[in-house]
Amino acid sequence: MKTVNIHEAKTRLSAILVEIEKGESYLICRNGKPIADIIPHERKKRTESHPVLSQIQINYDPTEELTDEEWGEIE
């Protein structure tokens, strides 16, 4: 992880972003104190299931038509 001060980060922002795209991480400091980490963005993988949504179970046929009683409950 590379460290830069705020002035250098503002001055070299485009160059720093190019390096971040390549996988480099940066720590931005103000007066020698860390204030922000800039890390490469990780895209979510669409093939991985969501931990909570994968636990939901549907115990009925959602394509089944409603009965007259069930339609009455909706109104």
N, C-alpha and C positions, 0 to 999 in steps of 0.2 A: 504494500500500500504506500503510495507516494503522498507526501505532505506538502501543501501549498498554503500561503496566506491568502486572505481575501483579495487583496489588490492583484496579486499574481493570477488568481483564479478568474477575476473579471477581465484582466488583460488577455489571458490565454484561453478563454473559455472554449472557443472552437477547437483548438489543438487538444485541449484536455478531453473534450467529448470524443474526438477521434480515437484517442488512446483508450477511453472507457469502452468504446465499441469493440475494441480489440481484446477486452477482458481486464484491463488495468483498473484498480480501485484508487480513489483519492480521499484524503482527509483534509478538510479545509479548517484552518485555524485562524483565530483572531487573538492577537497579542500572545501567541504561543499556546493558546488554549483551544482544544478541539471543539468545533461547533457543528460540523456536518460530515457525514460519510457520503461519498458519491460512488455508487457501485453500478455495474452493468445491469440492465433490466433483464429479467428472466421471464420469457413468455410462458403462460400456463399451457400445459399439455392437455389437449382436448381428449386424449385417449384415457386419461386418468379419471376415475370416478370421484365425485365429491364425497368426503367422509360421512357427512350427515345425510345427504340425499340418497346415498346408496343403501341406507337403512330403512327407507320408507317402503312399505309394502301396501299394495292395493289388493284388497281381498274381494273385489267384485269386478264385473265386466263393465268398464266405463263406456262401452259402445252399446250396451243394452238399453232399450227404450224404457222410459219411466211408466209406471202404472198410473191409473187415474188418481189413486190415493197420494202417490208421490208428487204428482203435478199439483194437487190441492195444497200440499205443504209449502210449495214454492210461492204460491200466490199470496 
